[in-house]
């Protein structure tokens, strides 16, 4: 089953979202390591993530354009042309949403810890997106969708109870909610456009980098660290995997998959973060963590089945 405006099958879009959500789960852990080894602030870290991710995307685009030497066959599908002004406004608003989403999340991680920041951001996100999709896009949540959202949020709650303790600070909670709002705006705009997203990532990252530059400069663009090689490695990973790759997959999939489904699949982020904590940091996989993970994966599977039954 494929969407008429983008040509991406919904099944492949679901796979794209699962990969994006899983890799995003590593971004918070990388941010925590950066904070421990450097004096870089959240705005500067978000700027370098977007700027280096933009460089990676531009390099890939240039390589593809050089390889495209054979003439392409004419497309039999009717392309959906988007007015230039509409595209500019869409990319600009999405870039601003991404700037808020990333920077507020990194700031929440520094303020109240990785566990609380992730739970607040990813717990509020599905609720805001579901409400926004109902009010703005007219999407019906449905009984199965409501059950899946509740199950996913319940999984998040159980996962939090099983995770490491962290001090809950009001500022960190507010920043997590602000990050969720940025994610909501970004998701709804991408879904509402239903346009070809081949150049969306590059445009969005360019806008986000420009928006973050003055705030990053105020914090300090160049970090002070005793481990420069580690910082460069962390930044390279952050730019390539959970940024250039994950957001490229996300923007392609969010145009064809319902917004509520997108929001719940993105709850895979704390699941991958929990797995990372066990594998790399030796944290114990408690029964609560295991139960929360199973609840969230069950919600994702349920929404995937529901999405496959919805006409394009």
N, C-alpha and C positions, 0 to 999 in steps of 0.2 A: 504494500500500500504506500503510495507516495503522495506528497503534497504538490498541488499543481503549480505553485509559484516557485518552488525551489528545486523540485525533482528529487529530494532526499527522502528515501523510504522511512516511515516512522520507526520501524524496527531498528534500522541503523541509527536513527536519531537517539533512541533509547540507549543503545550501546555507547554512543558518543557521550551522553550525559553521565552514564555510569563511570566511564573513564575519567571524565572531567571532575566529577565529585570525589572520586577516590584520590586523584592526584592533588586536588585542592586541600585534602586533609593533611598534606605534608607541609603546606605553606606556614601554618601557625607554628609548627615545631621548628622550621627553619628560622622564622622570626625570633623565636625564643633564643635560639643559639646565637643569632646576630646580636641580640640585646645583651647576652652574657659575655660576648667577646669584643664588642665595640661600643662606642657611645652614639651610634646612629639612632635618630629619632624615627617615629612611625611615618611622618610625612616624607622624610628623606628615603626611608626604606621603600615606601610605596612608589616614590618617583623612580628610583633606580630599578625597581621591578618592572615598571611600565616602560621606561626608556630602553632598557636592555631587551625586554620582550619585543618592543617595536623594532629594534635593530635585527633581532632574529627573524621576525616576520618579513621585514624588507629584504633580507638576504635570501630567504626562501622564495619570495616572489620574484626576485631578480634571477635566481637560478632557474626557476620554472619558465620564465620568459625567454631565456637563452636556449632552453631545451625545446621549446615549442617551435620547431622549424618546419614541421609538416603541416600542410593546410588542414584545417578542421572541417568536418562535414557540417553542412547546414543543419540546424536544429529543427526538428519537426514540432517541437513544443512551442506554444505561444509564450513569449517572455513577458513578464509583468514589468513594465517600465515605471520607475519611480521618479517623480519630478526632482530636479536638482535641489531646489530649496527644501523640499520635504526630506530628502536624504541628508542634507547638511544639518537640519534641525534634529533629525533622528540620531545621527552619529554624535552630534554635540551633546544632546541630552543623555545619551547612553554613556558617553565618556565622562560626563559629570557624575552620573550615578555610580560608575565604576570607581571614580576617585573617592567618593564618599564611602562606598562599600569597603574598599581595600584599606584606606587610611584609618577609618574609624575602627575596623576590626583589629588592625595592628596596634592601635592605641589602646583598645580594650584589653588585648593580650598583655600589654605592658602594665596596664592599670590594675587589673583584677585577676590576671592569670589566664593561662591557655584554656583550662577546663571551663571556667565560668564564662569567659568571652565566647567560646565556641557554642556553648549551650544557649546563651541568650541570643546570639546572632542567628544560629540555625534553628532555634526553636521559634523565634518570632517571625522569621522569614516566611515559612509556609502559611502562617495565619494572615500576614499582610498581603501576600501574593494571592491567596485564595479570595480574600475580600476584594482586592483590587481587580482581579479577573472577573469577579461577579459584577462589580459596579461599573467598570470601564469597558470590559470586553464582552460582557453578557454570558460568560461561560458558566455552565451549571456544574456545581460541585458533585451532586448526585450522592446517593446513599453510600455506594462503594468508595467513592472518593473521600467522603467525610470520615468513614471508618478508617481508611488508610492514613489520613492526616492525623486522626486521634491516636492510632496505633504508633505512628512514627514519633509523635510528641511524647507518648508514654515511654517509648523506647529511649528517647533522649533523657527523660527524667530518671529512668532506672539506670541509664549509663552514667549519669552524673552522680548518683548515689554510690556507684561502684568505683568511681574515679578517685584520684588523689584529692585531698582536701585543699581548698584554696579560699582565701579571704574574699568575701563578696563586698566590693566597694560600689557605692551608688554611681560614681562617675563612670566606672567600667561598665556597669549595667546600661547606663544611658548611651555610652558609645557603642555597645553591642546592638542596642535598638536602632541607633542611627545607621549602623552598618546594614542591618536588616532592611531598613527603609531604602537605602541605596540599591541593594540587591533587588528589591521589589520593583523599583522604577526601571532598572535595567532589564529585568525579565519581561515586564509588561510592554515596554517599548519594542523590544525585539519580537515578541509574539504578535503585537498589533500590526507591525509593518508587513509581515508575510512577504518579504521581498528577498531578492538574491543577496546572500550575506557574504559573498566572496571577498569583498573589500571592507567588510564591517570591522574586523579586528584591527586592521592597520589604522583606519580612521579613528576608531575609538581610542586606541592606545596613544595616538598622536595628541588627541584632545586631552586625554587624561594627563599625559606628561606635561603639557603646557599649563594645565590647571594647577598641578602640584609643584611646579618648579619654584614659584616664589615662596611657598611654605617650606619646601625642602631647603632652599637657600637660607631662610631664616633659622632653621634648625642647625644647618651645617651639612653641606653636601658631601664632604670628604670625612670619612670616619677615622678616628684614632683607635688603633688596635695593635696588639703585640703579635697577632697572627694574621697577617695580610693574606697569605695563601688560603687559609681557611675561609676568610671572608669572600675572596674572589670565587672560590669553589661554591660556596653557598649561594652567592648572587647569580652565578651562572646556572646552577640548578633551578633557582627560583624563576629565572627569566625563561628558561627553555621548557621545563616540564609543567609546573602548575600555572604558567602564564601563557606563553606563546601556543603551546600544544593544547592545554585545557580550555583556554578561552576561544581558540579557533574552533574546537569541537562544540563548545557550548553555544556560540552564536549560530553555528550551522543548525544545531538541533533545536534550539529554542524557537526557531521560526516555524517548526512543523509539529512540535509536541505541545500539548496543552500546558498552560502556565502552572496550574496546580500540580500536575505530574512532574514538571521541571523542579518545582520547589521541594517536593518530597524526595525525589531522587538525589537532590543536592544534599540531603541529610546523610548521604554516605560519607561526607567529609569527617564528621566526628567518629564514624566507625573506623575509617582508615587511620585517623589520629590515634585511636585506642590500640589498634593493631601495631602501629609504629611504636607506641610507648612500650608495648610488651616485648617486641622483637629487638628494638635498639636500646631501650633504656632499662630493660629488665623489670618492668612493673608487673605485678601479679594480676592475672586475669581472674577477677573475682566472679562469683556466680551472678552478681548484679550486672557486671559489664557484659558477660556472656548473654544474659537474658535481654538486656537492652539492645545488643547487636542483633540478636535473632528477631526481635520485634521490628526493628527498623528495616532489616532485609526483607522480612515478610511484607511490610508495607510497600516497599519498592516493588516486590514481585506482584503484589495485588494491583498496584497502579499500572504496571506494565501490561498485565492481562486486560485491565479495563481500557487502557489506551488503544490496544490492538482491536478492540471491538467498536471503537468510535469511528464513524465515517470521516474521511479526510475533509 
